[in-house]
Amino acid sequence: MNFELKLFIPTAATQEKCDASVVFVTNSFKAGKDALSVLVAKALKSGDLLTKAGQILDIYRPPVFLTTRVVLVHIGDGTTTDIRKGVAAVYSVVKAARVRHLVISLFLQPAPQALRVLVTALADASYTYTTTKSDKQGRLLEKIAIAVPDEKPLAECFRRAAAVVSGIELAKEWGNRPANFATPTHLAAGAKALSKFARIKVDVLGPKDVAKLGMGAFEAVAKGADEPLRFIVLKYAGSAKEKAPVVLVGKGITFDSGGISIKPAAEMDEMKFDMCGAASVLGVFRVLAELQPDINVVGVIASCENLLSGRSVKPGDVVTSMSGQTIEVLNTDAEGRLVLCDALTYVERFKPAVVLDIATLTGACVIALGGVRSGCFTSDEQLSEALLSAGESAQDLCWSMPLDDEYADGLKTSFADVANVAGRAGGAITAAKFLQRFTSKYRWAHLDIAGTAWKSGAAKGATGRPVGLLMDYLLNQGVKGGVA
């Protein structure tokens, strides 16, 4: 997607050479004497443009305008919610008209967050997946110019927003690919492709390497599949070597059948999305490549398939994790925490400032928070506040969840150090408590994105979340010069 930020001059707006000119109108609109202002004023006065967010007036070949069509869009008070409504309404017109070059003009100077929402909403609305389609034509909309009253104060915010779009779309791409086009080997190749960018290095470990490391929990999940596991390590070196990195750990189950504890057939196809945590890590590194911030970041992806065969781990089996802790596998469909626990032990070697794991971990989190907010689990209040703040600024929301010690009681077992599941009650929390056992040597937070990483139904597809949240958190650390 090609974005451009430019100066909005009302008197020159009629001379825009583009396929369509979209004008965002707010409740605070005040008419000037230029042709565009007069047009908007007449539309409001006549009631042809209703003063409600999402209302539009599509005008074909208006007099004195060079563009083919002008679309007036009301966005209420210009809040982020109103902007999303405006984008959704206008994109239906833009898509039907097969617009390739679009200019969006705002009479009112937008707040930085509003501009970011406008950019990401436009990209999201126009995104098209093509990888496994015979018709490879992607999005028709190729160029979007956003004209504002004063572009200079918004230049850096705009650059950042456009870069984040590239990361979100890479995460969407990997999330949307079917499992036979996104095996652990494919995912490793996708990570390797990022090493062409400055400051990024990628290492890929295979089954023999993982065995030498003693990652018995990760190996147990991968045993039932013919596709070999991959353990992927990405490093972005943007600051001095002695500066401790932030480490991102992504769950990369490229297909999850549930193993012996097999899932119901209905909607099992959506289990290709079980690697969206890994996809978000790749997305973050794509943004780092674009922005080149002065921070150090490590990304770790534990990737395999969870399938059934005579080799599959069985309910009741006991496996030994890289940490030395033994785990009774009571449910093979609780496999994400098994691959993550070994990854969380592995990252101790980086002496991290903070470790964030990102995983489509539990259906219980979907029940608790739906598709609006990701679950944020940490006993570190400062870290929790920093992540919630990053979610707010990126409009990629999360919510702080409890981690009381009592929640771990259900993980007790007579046959190992810990069981991999407790009862149904508080399932998202008990999963986080399991992971917490492997994080005692550093500051840690867990993001459960099971409800936010993809959408079901007619709009089925990956969302690219929480790339925006993660990037705001990382970039905030660079600005502060430390880690919150």
N, C-alpha and C positions, 0 to 999 in steps of 0.2 A: 504494500500500500504506500503510495507516494503522497505525503502530507506536506503542505506549505503554509507558513504563517505570514500574513501580509497586513498592511495598513488598510483600514476601511475608510474610504473617503466618499461620503454620500453623493456628492456632486458628480463623481466619476463612476458610480456603481452601474449606471445605465450602459456604460461602454465595455463592460466585462465580456470578453470573448470566451464563452464556455458553453457546454451543452445545457446547463441549467443553473440558475442563480437562486439560491435559497436564502431567505431573509428571516432571521429569528426576531420576533417581536415580543417584548415584555410589557407588563402592566405599567411600567414607568415610561413608556414611549412618548416622546414629544416631537411633534411634526416640525420639520424645517421647510425650506422653500424648494429644495431639490426635488427632482422628479420622483425619486424612490420614496422619499418621505411623504410626498403628496399622495402617491399611490397607496401607501400603507394607511394614511389617515382616512382616505376615502373608503377603503375596505372596512376599516373599523367602524366608521360612522354609519355605513350602510348595513352593517351587520353581516356582510359577506365573510368577514373574518371574525369568528367568535372569540371572545376574550377568555379562553379556557385552554390550559396546556394540552397540546396535541391537536388542536384545531388547525386546519390548513386551508389555503385558497390557492389553487393551481391556475395560473394565467398563461395561456398559450399565445406566444408572439405579441406581447404587449407593445404598444407604440413607444417609440424612442429608445427601446432596449435592443441591444445587439444580440443578446442571448435568445434561444428558441423559446424558453419558458422561464417564468419567475414563479417561485413557490413561496408564499408567505406562510410562516409557521408561528403560531402563538405558543410561547413557553411560560405563560403565567408570570410568576415572580423570578424566574430564572434559576430556581433551585436545581440541584442535581437530578431529582426525580422528574421535574418538569422538562429538563433537557432530554432525558431518556425518552419521555413521552413524545417530545417533538421529533426526535430522531426516528423513532419507530413509525410515526405518522408520515413523515416526509419520505422515508426510504421506500415505502410502497409505491409512491409516485416515481421516484428516481429509478427504481428497478423496472417498472412497467415501461418507462420511457427509454430504457437501455442507455442511461446516461454514463458517459465515461469520464468527463471532466466536469467537476462540480465546484462551485464557489459558494461558500456559506458566509453571510455577512451578519454581524451583530452590532446593533446601534449602541448597546450598553457594554462597557468594558467588563468582561467576565472575570470572576475570581479564578485564581489558578486551579483550584479543584474542579470548578465548573468546566474549564477548558479541557482538563484531563478527561473528565467524564464524556465530554463531547467527542473527543478523539477516539476513546476506547469504544464508545457506543456506536460510532460510525463504522469502525473496523469490525465490530461484532456483527452488526446488521448486514454488512456486505460480505462477510466471510463465506467462502465456498470450499468444501472439501472435494477433491477430484482424484486423489491418488489411485483408487481402485475402480474408477469409472472409465468406460470406454471413451466418453466425451470429456476431454481434458480441459475444456474451457473453464477457466476459473472465474473470479469476480469480474464483472463488467466494469465496475467503478475503478478506474485506474489512478486518478489524480483528484485530490481534494485540497482546495485552498480555503483557509479560514481567515477571514478579514475582521480585524478588531480595531477599535479606535486608537489604541496605542500598543503596538506589538513588542516594543523593546523590553518592558518589564516581564513579559510572558515568554520570552524567547527560550530561556533555559527550561522552564516548566514544559513548554511545547516539545522541545527536543527529547526530554525525558519521557513524556507521554508517548511520542512516536516510537521510541526505542522499546518501551514496555510492550507496545502492540506487537512488535516483532517477536518478543519472547512468549507472549500469550498465544500467538498463532503457531509457534513451533510446538508449544505444549498441546494445543488443540490437535495439531497434525498427528502427533504420536498417540494421543489419546483416542483419536477417531479411527486410526488404522485397525483393521481386523487383526486378530492374533496371528494369522499366518503371514501377515506383512509386518508384524512387529514382534518378532521373537526376541529372546534375549540377545541373540547375535545381531539382529537388525538394530536393536536399541544401542548396543555397543558401537556399531558402525556410525549411528547417528551422533553419538557422543564424540567419537573420533573425528568426525567432520568439523566439530567446533574447534579442534586444535589448530586449524588454519588461521584463527584469529590471534592477534597479539596477546601475550601474557597468559594464554590458556594452554595447559598441557593435560593430556588424558592417558591414563593407564587402564588396561583391561586385564583382569585376572580370570582364569578359567577354572574348571573343576579341580585340577591337580593343585593349583595354587591355593584354592579355598580349603582343600583337604589338609595341606601343610599348615595352614593357619589354625586348624582345629575348629572350623565353623560347622560344628555338627548339627546345629539347629537349621541353618540355611541349607545344608546338604540334605537333610531329612525331607524338606519340602520339595526339593528338586528331583528326588530319587524316582518318582513315578513318571517322569516325562522323558521322552527321547531327546528333546531339544536340550543342549547343554546349558548349564547356568552361566551367568556372567556377573562378575563383581567389578563395577566401573568406578574409577576414581578420577574426578576432574579437579584441576587446581587452577585458580585464577590468582596470579601474583601481581597485585597492583600497588603494594606497599612494601616496606622494608621486611626482610626475611624474619626478623625478630618479632614482628608484630603478629600476635596470635590471630589465627583465622576464625571466621565464623564458618561452621561446618553445617551443611545441609545434607540430610540423609533421606533418600526417596525410596519408598516401597515400589518395586518394579515387578510385580506379578503380572506377566503379560497375558496370561489367561488363568482364571481361577474356577475350576470345576467344583471345588470344595474337597477334592480328593476322595478318600473312602467315605467321609461324611458328606456325600455328594449333595449339591444344591438341587432344588426343583428345576425342571426343564424350562418353565416359563421365565422369560427374560434373562436366561443364562447368557445370552449373547452379550449382555451388558457387562459381563465380567472381563471383557477386553479392556474395560476402563480401569481395571484394578492396578494399572501401572501409572495412574495419573500423578501420583506423588513423584515418581521418577521423571515423568514428562515435565513437571513443574521445575525440577532441578535443571533439566536441559534448557527450559525456557529462561530461567534466571541467568544461566551462563551465556545465552544468546544476547541478553540485555547487557550483561557485563562487557561482552565483546564490543557492543555498540557504544556504550558510555565510557568505558575505560576508567572507572573510579579508582581512587587511591585507597583501596582496601584489599585484604586477602580473604579469599573464599575457597573452601574445599567442598566439592559435591561428591557424595558417595551414593551409588545405586546398587542395591542387591536385587538382581533380576533372575527370575526363573518362571516356569509354568507349574501350576499345581494340578496334576492330573492323576488318573487312576491306572495302575498296572500291578503286576505281581511284586514290583519293587516298592510300591508306595508305602509311606509311613502309615501305621495303623493306630486307631484309637487304643490307648493304653501303653503304646511304646514309650520308652524313656530315651531321650537324646541328651547329649552333652554339648552345651553351648561353648563358644570360644572363651567365655569368662570362666569356664569350669563348672558353672552351675548346671545341675541336671534338671530336665524339664519333662514332665509327664504330658504327653500329647493326648488330651481327652477328646479333642475335636480337631480333625485335620482341616476343617474349614476356617480355623483360627490360625492360618498360616502366616499372615502378614507380620504378626508379632514375632514369629520364629525367625524370619529372615532379618527383621529389623534388629533383634536383640544382638545378633552377631555383628551387624554393621555398627551398632552403637558401641560395642566393645572395641572394634577395629579402630574407630576414630580417636581413641585415647592417645594414639601415637602422635597426633597433630598438636597436642597440648592446646586444645581449642579455647577461645574466649567464650563461645557459646555454641551449643549444638541444637539444631532444630530438625526434628524428623517430621516428614510430611507423608501422610498415608491415607488411603481409602480404607480405613481400618475396620469400622463397625457399622452395621445397620442400626445399632442402638443410637448412634450419634445422629443419624437421619431422623429417627423418631424424636429425639430431643430437640434438634435445632432446625430440621427441615433443610431446604436448599438456600436459605438466606445467609446464615453464618456458619463458618467452620468452627469446630470445637478446639479450644486452646487449653492445654493442660500443662501446668507447671506450678511448682511450689515457690518459685522465685517471683515475688510481687513486682519487682522492678522490671523484670523481663516480660511478665504478663502485661503490664501497663504499656511497655514499648510496642509489643505486638498488637495490642488492641488499638493503640494510637496509629500505627502503620496501616492497620485495616481500615480505620476511619478515613485517613487521608487518601488512601488508594481506592476507597469505596469497594474494598474487597474484605468484607467484614468477618470478624471472628468473635467468639464469646468465651470468657473465662469460665472454666469448669472446675469442680472441686477435686482434690487429691488426698482426702483424709486417709490416714493409715488404716482405719477400720475397713475401708473398701478392699484391702488386700487379703482380708480373712478368707474369702471364698477361693483364693488361689492356693490354699494349703492342701497338701496331699501326703499320704503315708508312703508313697513310692518314689518320690523325687524331691528335690529342693523346692520346686514350684510346679503347679499345673498351668497349662496354657489358657484355660478358661475357668471362670467362676460361673455362678448362676446367671439367669437372664437379667435380674435386677441390676441396674447401673452398669450395663455391659460396656459402654464406652469408657467409663471410669476404671473398671477393673482391667480393661485392656491397657489403659495408660499406666495403671499401677504395675502391671507386668513389665512394661518397658522401663519404668522408673528404676527397677532393680539393677539395671545395667548401665546406669548413668551417674553413679555416685562420685565420679572423678572430675566432673565438669558441670557447668550451668547448662540446663536443658529445658526444652519445651517440646511438646508434641502437638501437632496440628492434625486433627482428624477431619479429612476433607471428603468423607464418604457422601455427604449430602450436597456438597458444593462443586465437586470436580466434574460432574456431568449432569445433563438433563435427560429425562426419559420422555416417552410419548412422542407426539408429532415433532417436537423440537429436539429429538434425541441427538446428543452429541456432547463432546467435551467442552468445558467452559474456559479452560486455561487458568483457572484459579488453583492455587493462590499466588501466581507469579507477581501480581501487582502488590499484594501485601508483603511478600518476601523482599521485593526490590525496595519498597519504601523503608522497611526495617534496615536493610543493608546500607542504603544510601544515607539514612539518618545517622548510622554509626560513623560513616566517613565524615560527615559534617561535624559531628560532636567530637571526633578524634578519639573516641573510646567506644565501649560496648555497653549499652543499656540492658 
